[in-house]
């Protein structure tokens, strides 16, 4: 999770950092719950997807 946070292009302004970390831990990195994310969490995860640098960076 720390690596993903470090690869963000910008710090989240629309979401609290703790909510971003929780969304990653509880849903994005939890294969069993990935499809259960509530709409507010899904919005955070879509933002992270758009704002994360590639591993090539």
Order of alpha helices (4+ residues) and beta strands (2+ residues): alpha-alpha-alpha
